[in-house]
């Protein structure tokens, strides 16, 4: 009889640490200097994910829509705060925390709502086994690409400062003066996602799909889920990047439509 899934025990999980020990040995041999960081990361991965498993068990037992909405709202706030706190450039952008929180909220409402209602047909719509993991994927992926976009955008403004000032002096509106900076920023941030879409199934099998297959799900069903997830990722990333830049770029101009060079210096 063919085994339909592979069940991991805690002993198996500890055994997988041998792979990390091998990596640590290679780093030490080549004197890279990341051994301590990798050990800390390994321990944090174990502790944080183990704790999250018990927390999710509690969350998945909840069946009230208000609890689910509050949980997703908390996820958005935590992600926005981390995205704001960890970006040195964002710390000096006026109203950035409010911008990223508002855009992430809108993205989650539109993308998550569409997936749960029109694609997966989840009943009820706040079913935790669908709502929590999908919301987490949307928020995490959107935040990562947005961080890349904003960092690149600030760098583009610094690099193109003279060009932007010249365009403004010739009468160009701010939106037109920084169009090239926006375009390059969005392209750079979306490039990893687009590359993944190009190579998925040819070079690698994504983690979500691999996990489903290992758990015994029909590969064709796992493929359909992965396709939906890839489309969901690129939509959330594109929407978040465009909306954030549409609001952020205005913070770099005065009411007289002059580039705020002082803000660039601080960033």
Protein Blocks (a to p, Z undefined) as FASTA:
>chain_A
ZZfbdcddfklmmmmmmmmmmmmmmmmmnonopmmmmmmmmmmmmmmmmmmmmmmmmmmm
pccfklmmmmmmmmmmmmmmmmmmmpmklmmmghklmmmmmmmmmmmmmmmmmmmmmmno
pacfklmklmmmmmmmmmmmmmmmmmmmmmmmmmmmmmmmmmmmmmmmnopafklmmmmm
mmmmmmmmmmmmmmmmmmgoklpccfklmmmmmnopafklmmmmmmmmmmmmmmmmmmmm
mmmmmmmmmmmpcfkopacfklmmmZZ
